[in-house]
């Protein structure tokens, strides 16, 4: 992964930062995404939002639902709908694993990061996750605060 981050083509477009706070991530998976031309142009400008989106297995395919890709201003005639359902590309074995995981109680498919890989192809990292209860969220917040406080104490020597 370090090689990809030094590559000029690698670029994070959108990140769902709340996902790790709201969900306990069990496993993650990289998948392709079917886009229209104006969507790719808009992504190159970094205009995307995956914060309220989720993935779902329906009719033997994996779909990204409620992800926002802003309209591309120069594509007037051949523009795209901002919040349309977009098909995600995974192989059959991974699709079966995702479907069985999402059928378990409390498990959901959450997008984590939308990015261009080292070849310049748009990819989406999705996670199989379980929703956290309020107590678990408070525990996560406490750990994060303690790590921040510990780093501050070590930095200032006090």
Residue pairs with C-beta under 8 A, 6 or more apart in sequence:
3 118
4 10
4 117
4 118
7 118
9 116
9 117
9 118
9 119
9 120
10 115
10 116
10 117
10 118
11 46
11 115
11 116
12 113
12 114
12 115
13 43
13 46
13 48
13 114
13 115
13 116
13 122
14 46
14 48
14 49
14 50
14 51
14 113
14 114
15 50
15 112
15 113
15 114
16 50
16 51
16 53
16 110
16 111
16 112
16 113
18 51
19 25
19 110
19 111
19 112
19 127
19 129
20 112
21 132
21 137
21 140
22 131
22 132
22 137
23 108
23 110
23 127
23 129
23 130
23 131
23 132
24 129
24 130
24 131
24 132
24 136
25 110
25 112
25 127
25 128
25 129
26 101
26 107
26 127
26 128
26 129
26 130
27 101
27 127
27 128
28 112
28 125
28 126
28 127
28 128
29 90
29 94
29 98
29 125
29 126
29 127
29 128
30 123
30 124
30 125
31 62
31 88
31 89
31 90
31 94
31 123
31 124
31 125
31 126
32 88
32 89
32 90
32 121
32 122
32 123
32 124
33 64
33 86
33 87
33 88
33 89
33 114
33 122
33 123
33 124
34 86
34 87
34 88
34 89
35 43
35 69
35 86
35 122
36 78
36 80
37 75
37 78
38 71
38 72
38 75
38 78
38 79
38 80
39 69
39 72
39 80
40 122
41 72
41 74
41 75
42 48
42 69
42 70
42 71
42 72
42 80
43 69
43 114
43 116
43 122
44 116
45 72
47 69
47 70
48 67
48 68
48 69
48 70
48 114
49 67
49 68
49 69
50 67
50 68
50 111
50 114
50 124
52 66
53 64
53 65
53 66
53 67
53 68
53 111
54 64
54 65
54 66
54 108
54 109
54 110
54 111
55 62
55 63
55 64
55 65
55 88
55 98
55 109
55 110
55 111
55 126
56 62
56 63
56 65
56 102
56 109
57 63
57 95
57 98
57 99
57 102
57 109
60 95
61 87
61 88
61 95
62 87
62 88
62 89
62 90
62 95
62 98
62 109
63 85
63 86
63 87
63 88
64 85
64 86
64 87
64 88
64 111
64 124
65 85
66 83
67 83
67 86
67 111
67 114
68 82
68 83
69 80
69 82
70 82
71 79
71 80
71 82
72 79
72 80
88 124
88 126
90 98
98 109
98 126
98 128
101 107
101 109
101 128
102 108
102 109
102 128
106 130
106 131
107 128
107 129
107 130
108 128
108 129
108 130
108 131
109 126
109 127
109 128
109 129
110 126
110 127
110 129
111 124
111 125
111 126
111 127
112 125
112 126
112 127
113 124
113 125
114 122
114 123
114 124
114 125
115 122
115 123
115 124
115 125
116 122
116 123
117 123
132 140
